[in-house]
Amino acid sequence: MAWIILLASAVCEAVWATALGRSAGLTEPVAATVFFVALAASMLGLGRAVRDIPIGSAYAVWTGVGTALTVAYAMITGGEAVTLAKVVCLTGIVVAVIGLELVPHEKREK
């Protein structure tokens, strides 16, 4: 369940990053509201996920998936150019995130 929460919060990260870009410096009310709501949801999800997933892995997955989704959305909507280099790099991020999920995660004894 922690991984599902983490991935959902990574989607929220992509939403807040996109909304921030559209908010004109947080002056556009709808985009600014979407930014703050998605930011809160993203942070709450990350905070919940790290109860069961080590912070290093959780943060890497959260930022990696959020980054990949943000760039992919920008390329799909025409906000960024689609290049082979970007596609290869985004694929690398996704492969790395999947790899982190497949690695066994055990919390250290304190």
Backbone torsions as a table, in degrees:
resi	resn	phi	psi	omega
1	MET	NA	-35.1	-179.5
2	ALA	-60.7	-37.1	-179.8
3	TRP	-68.3	-36.5	178.2
4	ILE	-65.8	-43.7	177.4
5	ILE	-61.9	-42.7	179.5
6	LEU	-62.3	-44.5	179.7
7	LEU	-66.7	-37.9	176.6
8	ALA	-64.3	-38.9	179.1
9	SER	-70.8	-28.2	174.9
10	ALA	-68.8	-36.4	174.6
11	VAL	-63.0	-41.9	176.9
12	CYS	-62.6	-33.1	176.7
13	GLU	-62.2	-44.1	178.5
14	ALA	-63.5	-36.7	178.9
15	VAL	-65.3	-47.5	-178.5
16	TRP	-67.3	-35.4	178.7
17	ALA	-65.1	-41.8	178.6
18	THR	-66.7	-43.6	178.8
19	ALA	-63.3	-38.2	177.6
20	LEU	-60.4	-42.6	178.7
21	GLY	-63.9	-28.2	-178.8
22	ARG	-94.6	-2.2	-172.3
23	SER	-87.5	-1.7	-179.0
24	ALA	53.1	54.1	179.5
25	GLY	70.1	34.4	-178.8
26	LEU	64.4	25.4	178.1
27	THR	-99.3	-14.1	178.2
28	GLU	-91.1	112.8	-168.9
29	PRO	-58.5	-44.6	-177.2
30	VAL	-66.0	-49.7	179.7
31	ALA	-63.1	-38.8	178.7
32	ALA	-64.9	-39.8	177.7
33	THR	-65.0	-45.3	176.3
34	VAL	-58.9	-42.6	178.2
35	PHE	-56.0	-53.6	-175.3
36	PHE	-66.0	-40.0	179.3
37	VAL	-66.3	-46.9	-179.8
38	ALA	-66.7	-36.3	177.4
39	LEU	-61.9	-46.8	179.4
40	ALA	-62.6	-45.5	179.5
41	ALA	-62.0	-40.6	-179.9
42	SER	-63.6	-45.3	-179.6
43	MET	-68.0	-41.0	178.3
44	LEU	-62.9	-41.8	178.2
45	GLY	-64.2	-44.0	178.1
46	LEU	-61.8	-44.3	179.0
47	GLY	-59.9	-40.0	178.0
48	ARG	-68.7	-42.2	-176.7
49	ALA	-64.0	-34.7	-176.4
50	VAL	-74.7	-1.1	169.7
51	ARG	-67.0	-31.6	-174.4
52	ASP	-117.5	-15.1	-178.7
53	ILE	-118.8	133.1	178.5
54	PRO	-56.1	142.2	-174.0
55	ILE	-57.9	-38.7	-179.5
56	GLY	-59.8	-48.5	179.2
57	SER	-68.7	-44.0	-178.4
58	ALA	-61.9	-44.7	-178.2
59	TYR	-66.6	-39.5	178.5
60	ALA	-63.0	-43.5	178.8
61	VAL	-66.3	-45.6	-177.8
62	TRP	-59.5	-49.4	-179.2
63	THR	-71.5	-38.1	-178.9
64	GLY	-64.2	-49.4	179.8
65	VAL	-66.1	-43.5	178.7
66	GLY	-60.0	-43.7	178.9
67	THR	-64.2	-48.1	-178.7
68	ALA	-60.6	-43.1	179.1
69	LEU	-66.9	-40.0	179.5
70	THR	-62.2	-47.5	-179.8
71	VAL	-67.9	-42.7	179.5
72	ALA	-60.4	-44.1	178.5
73	TYR	-61.8	-43.5	179.3
74	ALA	-62.6	-38.6	178.9
75	MET	-69.8	-40.2	-179.5
76	ILE	-65.4	-38.2	-177.3
77	THR	-89.8	1.9	176.5
78	GLY	88.3	6.1	179.3
79	GLY	-75.8	-21.4	177.2
80	GLU	-138.0	149.9	177.8
81	ALA	-70.8	144.7	174.6
82	VAL	-91.4	120.3	177.4
83	THR	-129.6	156.7	178.1
84	LEU	-59.6	-41.3	-179.6
85	ALA	-60.1	-43.5	179.2
86	LYS	-64.9	-42.9	-179.9
87	VAL	-62.8	-42.8	178.3
88	VAL	-63.2	-44.8	-179.3
89	CYS	-65.7	-42.6	177.7
90	LEU	-63.6	-38.5	176.1
91	THR	-61.7	-41.1	177.2
92	GLY	-60.7	-40.8	177.9
93	ILE	-62.2	-46.1	-178.7
94	VAL	-63.5	-42.6	178.2
95	VAL	-62.5	-42.1	179.1
96	ALA	-63.9	-40.7	178.9
97	VAL	-64.1	-43.8	177.8
98	ILE	-61.9	-41.5	177.6
99	GLY	-59.6	-43.2	178.2
100	LEU	-63.3	-34.7	179.4
101	GLU	-70.3	-31.5	-178.2
102	LEU	-79.9	-19.6	179.6
103	VAL	-73.3	133.7	178.3
104	PRO	-60.8	137.9	-178.7
105	HIS	-116.5	116.6	175.8
106	GLU	-126.2	136.2	177.8
107	LYS	-75.7	141.9	176.6
108	ARG	-73.0	147.0	173.3
109	GLU	-72.2	139.3	179.3
110	LYS	-100.4	NA	NA
